[in-house]
């Protein structure tokens, strides 16, 4: 007599990395809004992207919350994973990005979301860093660009915080993010140069190298309102890392699709926004051209990623044991 198999709850394997999809969609939303300000793109584009992003954030949040209540050991296993733990702050960063997107429409809602996101970001940063320097042994192979997310993600806080009047707390988060960027950049480059190459599934996370200086530029400009020497260093650092990532392009095109491919979207969006902000503030035609090119590339990237993700879900290639 054969044993009856229990039905598999696919939520048990629903990964926290799904919030990278939300970050990518909100990055597209903010890039579209920046394009509206800089080059007069129709506002309908950012509104549609915002609506889609909010729906995806709600769905992903509900699914992951359900996973937490049904399968807490699976969530604990992700938290204990040396790579996946870095993706938990994508939850708080998504909330912060939604707050940024809502500032032009409702400062009250944006403020509430910003407070929730900032508190969560601070708590997750301290928790992840405590795990890094605590009792758990890490190997160089565990280090990768995804490690920028928990600590350097703090530079997202001032993007809306400065506009909403939270100046001092925004400077606190900006300082923390900038310091950790310098520390982690050293560690990550050491790992990339002197140790084994990144596994294929994680290779797209190289694009995350672009995000910290690009977001930091936008945050710094929101805090100071100036394009000074430091601002120029930040945005040009973003361009430098974009060029470095492009040297690895031939390796990317040979990789099969995985959720890690969504790591391409937000960094490109961040550099697009930074370029639009710089072009609008300085009147630079060159940066306006760069921003337009990056925005077109971003639209294609997000469209392809949405299509490939939908196909993977349909083929049941997502939410499977690794």
C-alpha positions, 0 to 999 in steps of 0.5 A: 500500500503506497503512502499518500504524499502530502501536498507541497506548499510552494510558499515554503520555498518563496524566497525573500529575493522576490523583494528585488522585483519590487525594488526594480519596479519602484526604481523604474517608477522613480526613473520615469518620474525623474524623466518627467522632471528633466525632459518632460516625459508624460506623467502617465508613465510613472503613474502606471509604473507606481500602480504596478509597483504597489500591487507587486509589493502588496502581493509579495508582502502578503505571500512572504508574511504568509510564509512566515506564519506557516513556515517559520523554520524556512524563514529562519533558514534564509536568515541563517544563509550567508548570502540570503540574509543580505536580501532581507533589507530589500523589504525595508528598502522597498517601503522607503522607495514607495515613500519616495514615489508617493511624496508628490502625491501624498506627503502624509502617506509618504511620511508614514511609510518613510518612518516605517521603512527607516525604523525597519532599515535601521533594525535590519542593518544592525541585525545583519551587521551583528550577524556578520561580526558575531558568532557565525564564521564567514568564508571569503566565498560568502562575500559578494555584491549583495552584501551592499544591500543591508548597510549601504541601503541606508543611503536610500533613507535621505532621498525621501527623508530630506524632502519630508523634513527629517534632516538630521536622521537622514544625515545619520543614515547617509553617514552609516551607508557611506562608511559601510560602502567604503568598508564593504567595497574593499572586502567585495573587491578583494573577494572578486579579485583574489578568490574564486569567481562568483557562482553563475547564479550570483553573477548578475549581482555584480551590477549592484556595484553601481547602486551605492554611489548612484543612490548616494549622489541622489541622497547627497543632492537632496540633503545639500541641493548642490552639485559640488566636488563630492557629488561629482565624485559620487555620480562618476563613481557610478559610471566607473562601476557601470563600465566595470560591470560591462566588461563582464557582459559576455558572461551574463548572456550565457546564464540561465534565468533566475531571480538574481537577474532582477539585480540588474534593474534597481542599480540601472534605475539608480544611475538613470535617476542620478543622471537625470538629476545631474542633467536637470541641475546643471543643464548638461546635455551629455548627462541628459543623453546618458540618462535617456539612454539608460532609461530606455535600457532600463525599460527594456531590462524590466520588460524582459525580466517581467516576461521571464519571471512570468514564464518561470512562474508558469513553468513552476521554476520559481519557489522550488527547493535549491 
